[in-house]
Amino acid sequence: MASRYDQKTKDEVIAFIQSYNQEKGRGGQSAAVKKWDLNPVTVKSWLSKAGVETPGRGGKKKKAKAGKPGRPAKAAKTGRKPGRPAKAAAGKPGRKPGRKPAIAGAGDLAVTLNRMVAIRSEIASLESEYAKLKAIL
């Protein structure tokens, strides 16, 4: 069954991923999935909605097949019957028709929000440290 997460949790996860990736280069998404027991697809959607770029592996590139010497390479298959027109491209690839475009400037907002979440967690740790020191006195 699907569960909903509050915005504070989402922001905390995103900030964790960014700091982890900044520190170690990559792997923040996997670490967050293990730490909070989340679905990787859910985390990826949070990152994309926040406008956060992740390093990723980039995928393996397929090598182009070389034709035999003296022969031209075969044309790529189009997946449609001959004589039929190609379908018109609908905006960005992978985007469902009728979806709203991404908000311009959302990346700046996400960066600021993530900084705020990190600062708040630092303040909380400093307050607990202060309380411990005060108890000693």
Secondary structure, 3 states (H helix, E strand, C coil): CCCCCCHHHHHHHHHHHHHHHHHHCCCHHHHHHHHHCCCHHHHHHHHHHHCCCCCCCCCCCCCCCCCCCCCCCCCCCCCCCCCCCCCCCCCCCCCCCCCCCCCCCHHHHHHHHHHHHHHHHHHHHHHHHHHHHHHHC
